[in-house]
Amino acid sequence: MTVRIERRDTAGNVVVALRGDLDLDSAPTVREALIEAMGEAPAPRIVVDLEGLDFIDSAGLGVLVGGLERARSMDGELVLVATGRSVVKVLELTGLTRVFEIHPSLSAALGVPG
């Protein structure tokens, strides 16, 4: 399965929701979507919603880390929404839970009382 990307602007944030598999084949498409989202604001806050991901590999992790570095270089932020066990386990095993700000829901990431 490939990745499906849904994007919307919400409450001063750009939400990029991913569905399917974030792997070697889909990583370039996701990278471009993140770069495009970051290019539209002087200091972007990107919320990457991983709730719909079934699978993520090292190429997918690389895209997320690259996006985080790019956002920080622009004085922006890139935060994640992740609760799915398979995705969270990969983030834990790679130590990325200490690198990313990870939220349990989209509303929490957006700072909306839920």
Secondary structure, DSSP 4 states (H G I P E B T S, - for coil): ---EEEEEEETTEEEEEEEEEESTTTHHHHHHHHHHHHTTSSS-EEEEEEEEEEEE-HHHHHHHHHHHHHHHHTT-EEEEE---HHHHHHHHHTTGGGTS-EESSHHHHHT---
